[in-house]
Amino acid sequence: MLYMIIERFKKGKVKSLYERYSLEGRQLPPGIRYIGSWVDENVETCYQVMESPSEDLLHEWIDNWKDLCDFKIVRVITSVEARRKVLGR
């Protein structure tokens, strides 16, 4: 399953977030695959796509970062899957 993770960096915590990432990496539990991420120009929000067998596993990962970010998890499908779903092909 694919998920869009929307991370809103807590005020004053961005430098700490990048320092932790530099030292400890993403800290992903086994089973989660990082696909890609994009950050807004103000470096306030990060949009990450992850693949995970369950949302529960994502919450384990979030526990490592929730002191620095607020998270929203959105289940997503690819545009190809969306077209198939809508058109039935």
C-alpha positions as a Markdown table, in Angstrom:
| # | Residue | x | y | z |
|---|---|---|---|---|
| 1 | Met | 0.0 | 0.0 | 0.0 |
| 2 | Leu | 1.2 | 3.5 | -0.8 |
| 3 | Tyr | 0.9 | 6.4 | 1.6 |
| 4 | Met | 1.5 | 10.1 | 1.3 |
| 5 | Ile | 2.9 | 11.3 | 4.6 |
| 6 | Ile | 2.5 | 15.1 | 5.2 |
| 7 | Glu | 4.9 | 16.3 | 7.8 |
| 8 | Arg | 4.5 | 19.8 | 9.2 |
| 9 | Phe | 7.7 | 20.8 | 10.9 |
| 10 | Lys | 7.2 | 22.2 | 14.4 |
| 11 | Lys | 8.3 | 25.8 | 14.8 |
| 12 | Gly | 12.0 | 26.1 | 15.7 |
| 13 | Lys | 12.6 | 22.3 | 15.2 |
| 14 | Val | 13.7 | 22.1 | 11.5 |
| 15 | Lys | 17.5 | 22.2 | 12.2 |
| 16 | Ser | 17.1 | 19.5 | 14.9 |
| 17 | Leu | 15.2 | 17.4 | 12.4 |
| 18 | Tyr | 17.9 | 17.5 | 9.8 |
| 19 | Glu | 20.6 | 17.0 | 12.4 |
| 20 | Arg | 18.8 | 13.8 | 13.6 |
| 21 | Tyr | 18.3 | 12.6 | 10.1 |
| 22 | Ser | 22.0 | 13.2 | 9.4 |
| 23 | Leu | 23.0 | 11.1 | 12.4 |
| 24 | Glu | 20.4 | 8.4 | 12.5 |
| 25 | Gly | 18.8 | 8.2 | 9.0 |
| 26 | Arg | 15.1 | 7.8 | 8.4 |
| 27 | Gln | 14.7 | 5.2 | 11.2 |
| 28 | Leu | 12.3 | 3.1 | 9.2 |
| 29 | Pro | 11.0 | -0.1 | 10.7 |
| 30 | Pro | 11.5 | -3.2 | 8.5 |
| 31 | Gly | 8.8 | -3.4 | 5.9 |
| 32 | Ile | 8.5 | 0.2 | 5.1 |
| 33 | Arg | 10.0 | 1.4 | 1.8 |
| 34 | Tyr | 10.8 | 5.1 | 1.3 |
| 35 | Ile | 9.9 | 6.1 | -2.3 |
| 36 | Gly | 10.6 | 9.9 | -2.4 |
| 37 | Ser | 10.0 | 13.2 | -0.7 |
| 38 | Trp | 9.5 | 16.9 | -1.5 |
| 39 | Val | 9.8 | 19.9 | 0.8 |
| 40 | Asp | 8.1 | 23.3 | 0.3 |
| 41 | Glu | 10.3 | 26.3 | -0.4 |
| 42 | Asn | 9.8 | 27.6 | 3.1 |
| 43 | Val | 11.1 | 24.3 | 4.6 |
| 44 | Glu | 8.0 | 24.0 | 6.7 |
| 45 | Thr | 6.2 | 21.0 | 5.2 |
| 46 | Cys | 7.6 | 17.7 | 3.7 |
| 47 | Tyr | 5.5 | 15.4 | 1.5 |
| 48 | Gln | 6.8 | 11.8 | 1.5 |
| 49 | Val | 5.6 | 8.8 | -0.4 |
| 50 | Met | 6.1 | 5.5 | 1.5 |
| 51 | Glu | 5.1 | 1.9 | 0.8 |
| 52 | Ser | 4.0 | -0.1 | 3.8 |
| 53 | Pro | 2.0 | -3.2 | 4.4 |
| 54 | Ser | 0.0 | -1.3 | 7.1 |
| 55 | Glu | -0.6 | 2.1 | 8.6 |
| 56 | Asp | 0.2 | 0.7 | 12.0 |
| 57 | Leu | 3.8 | 0.2 | 10.9 |
| 58 | Leu | 3.9 | 3.9 | 9.8 |
| 59 | His | 2.9 | 4.9 | 13.3 |
| 60 | Glu | 5.9 | 3.1 | 14.7 |
| 61 | Trp | 8.1 | 5.2 | 12.4 |
| 62 | Ile | 6.2 | 8.4 | 13.4 |
| 63 | Asp | 7.0 | 7.7 | 17.0 |
| 64 | Asn | 10.7 | 8.4 | 16.2 |
| 65 | Trp | 9.9 | 11.9 | 14.8 |
| 66 | Lys | 6.7 | 13.2 | 16.5 |
| 67 | Asp | 8.7 | 15.5 | 18.8 |
| 68 | Leu | 9.8 | 17.4 | 15.7 |
| 69 | Cys | 6.8 | 17.2 | 13.3 |
| 70 | Asp | 3.1 | 16.8 | 13.1 |
| 71 | Phe | 2.0 | 14.1 | 10.7 |
| 72 | Lys | -1.0 | 13.3 | 8.5 |
| 73 | Ile | -1.2 | 9.9 | 6.7 |
| 74 | Val | -3.1 | 9.7 | 3.4 |
| 75 | Arg | -3.5 | 6.4 | 1.6 |
| 76 | Val | -2.9 | 7.0 | -2.1 |
| 77 | Ile | -3.0 | 5.1 | -5.4 |
| 78 | Thr | -1.1 | 5.7 | -8.6 |
| 79 | Ser | -2.7 | 7.7 | -11.4 |
| 80 | Val | -2.8 | 4.5 | -13.5 |
| 81 | Glu | -4.7 | 2.8 | -10.7 |
| 82 | Ala | -7.1 | 5.7 | -10.4 |
| 83 | Arg | -7.8 | 5.7 | -14.1 |
| 84 | Arg | -8.6 | 1.9 | -14.0 |
| 85 | Lys | -10.8 | 2.5 | -10.9 |
| 86 | Val | -12.8 | 5.2 | -12.7 |
| 87 | Leu | -13.0 | 3.7 | -16.2 |
| 88 | Gly | -13.1 | 0.1 | -15.2 |
| 89 | Arg | -10.2 | -0.9 | -17.5 |
